[in-house]
Amino acid sequence: MVARTKSKVIVLTGATRGLGLAMAEGFAALGHIVLGCGRSRSAIEGLRKKYPSPHDFAAVNVAYEDQVEQWAARLLSAHGAPDLVINNAAIITKNAPLWQVPAEDFDRLIDINVKGVANIIRHFVPAMVDRGSGVIVNFSSTWGRTVSSEVAPYCASKWAIEGLTQALAEDLPRGMAAVPLNPGIIDTDMLRSTFGGSASRYPSAAKWGEKAIPFILALGPRDSGKPLSVME
């Protein structure tokens, strides 16, 4: 797959670190307009300075619909419907059997990993449907298609993303796509919180981006509803 040359307007959640940051930097380097969000205000300020207008970065917690609604309204007014929406924002709980995961930690994970995706879709996708084009990429995981011990909440959220996205693909009109995308196993802070030092055996986010960015940019209607993977 190769990246298209036409500039795209890309909405990206979780843009301040890990895979999100690698994508933000990679898309911007290729001349695409990145409209990104993250929860860290200091990290957002750094992105604003590095990537000024027409890029746009905002401190938004996708778990809160009112924040997403206001952010989407502002971006849609300024940029119109995006060409690509990437739901990347996610968290993971500390390694533990499910019965030892505090309720508040479980709830917070579901609020961000599942409800946050629905919030973004609810407030950006109608404009894309009205235009009749666009791609929604919802990041899944290896743990959205398999399971391991001590990561049950994360597995639950990513299995939910798989079903949610495949069902969303059935709702979209021709010419659009929704893709559940497994990025593969990447050396990020999130992976290190689970794998510890062994995470270093896997590719860095920057290295991952070299393959993932053109892969994502090439996704289109033919891919809608297909559970795809960047790195096997």
N, C-alpha and C positions, 0 to 999 in steps of 0.2 A: 504494500500500500504506500502511496505517496501523498504528501500534503498538497492540498489545492492552493493555488497562488492567490485567489481572490481573498481579500481581507474579510474576516468574520467578526461578528460581535459575539463575545463569549462570556456567559455568566458562569462564575466559578466559586463554589463554596469551599471553605477550609483552605483559603489561598495563602495563609501566612507561614506554613511549615510543611515539611515532608513532601509528599507527592503534589499537594496543592501548590506549594511554592515553586517546585520544579516546573509545573505546568504553566503557572503565571509567567514565569521568566521565559520559558520556551515559546509560548504563544506570542508574547510581546516581541521577542526577538525576530519572529517571522512576520511581524507587521499586523498581527491581529489585535483587535481592541479587547482588552481584558477588563471585565467588570467583576471584581472579586470582593469577597467578604471573609471575615474571620472574627474571632472573639477577642483577640489581643489588640488593644488600641495602640500600643507602642509599635507592634509589628505592622499594623495597618499604616501608621504614620511613616514608617520606613519605606513601605511600598509606594505610598503616595509621592514621596520625595524622589524615589528612583524611577517611577513610571507615572509622570504627570499626564494631564489630559492629552488625548481623548480617553486614556485609561481612567478607571474610577475604582477606588478601594474604600470600603466602609466597614466600620465595626458593627457587626450584626451577629446575633446569636440565632441561628435558624430554628432553634426550639421554640422561639417566641414568635407567634404568627403576626402580632402587631408590628414587630420590628421588620419582618420579611415583607409585610404588606406595604409599609412606608418606603422601604428600600426599593421594592419592585416598581412602585408607582413613580418614584423619581427617575429610575433608570429607563423605564418604558417611555416616559415623557421626553427624556433627553436623547435616547438612542433608538427607540422603536423596539419591535420584537427582536429578541436575540436569535442568532443562527444556531447557537449551540449552548445548551445548559448542562453543566457538569455538577452533579451532586456528589461532592467528594468529602464534605465535612463528616467526621465520625470520631467517636471516642471508644475506649475499651476499659473494662474494669480490671482491677488487680486479679491476678491468677487466684482462683479459689473455686471449690465446689459450689454449685448453684445455691445450695441451702445456706452457704456462708456469705453470700453477696448481700450487703445491706439493701433494703428496699429502696432507699433514696438513690443509691448508686445505680441500681437496675433501672429505676424510673428515668434518671438523667440520661442514661445511655439510650433508652428507647425514645425519649423526647428528641434527642439530637439525631440519632442514626436512622430512625424511621419517620417520626412525626416531622422532623426537620425537612426531610426529602419531600413529604407531602405538602408542606407549607410552600416550598419553592415552586413545586409543580402547580399548586393552586393559584399562585399569583403571577407566574411568568408564562405558563403554557397557553392560557386562553388567547393571548395576543399572537402566539405562534400558530395556533389553530385558525384564527381569523385570517392570517396571511396565507396559511396552507403549506407552510414549510418549516423545517427546523428539526434538530436532533436533540433528544434528552438522553444523557448518559448518566446512569445511576451506578455509583461504584459499589460493587459487591465485594467478594473476597473468596479466597480458597475456602474459608470457613463459611461461605454462603452455599457451598456445594458439598462440603465434607464437615466433619466435626472433630474436636479434640477435647480432652479433659480440661477443666478449669477455665474454659472460655465460653460457657453456655450462653450468657447474655449477648455476647458479640455474635456468636453463631445464630442465635434467634433473630437478631436484627438483620443480619445479612441474608439469611434465608427469607426473611420478610421482603427484603429489597428485590430478591430474585422474583418472587411471586408478584409483588406490586408492579414491577417494571414490565413483566411479560403480559400482565393484565392491562396495564396502561397502553401497551402497543396495540391491543385489540380495540381500544377506544379512539385511537388517533385516526385522522383521515389519511387517505393516500397522499404520498409525498412527504410524510413525516416519519420519524422513527423514535422508538424508545429502546435503549439497549442496556441490559444488566452487564456490567463489565468487571471482570475479575482482573485487577492490575497485576497479580502475581505476588510473590513474596519478596519484599523490598526492605532494605536496611533503613528503617526510620525509627524515630523515637517510640512510636507505638509498638513496633515489632520488638524493640529492645526491652520495652516494659514487660513483654511476655517471654521472649526468647533469651533475654540477657545478652551476654557477650557473643553468643553463637549467631546473633543477627548479622554480624560482620561478614559472615560467609555469603551473604546475598548482595545483589547489586545495590548501589547507592541510588537515591532518588534522582540525582542528576543523570546517572547512567541509564536508569529506567526511562527517563524522559526522552532520550535519544530515539528510542523505539516507540514509546507510547504516544508521543505527541503527533507524529505523522499518522499513526494507526487511528487515533481518535478523530483527527481532522478528515480522514477518508471515510468515516462511517456515514451511511446514508440509508434511505428507505429500504434497500435490499437487506439490511441488517436488522430491521426492526423485530424485536421480540426474541432475538437469538442470544443465548447466554455465551458471551465471547470472553476471551482471555488475551491479555497483552503478552504475558510471559508464562510459559509452561515450565 
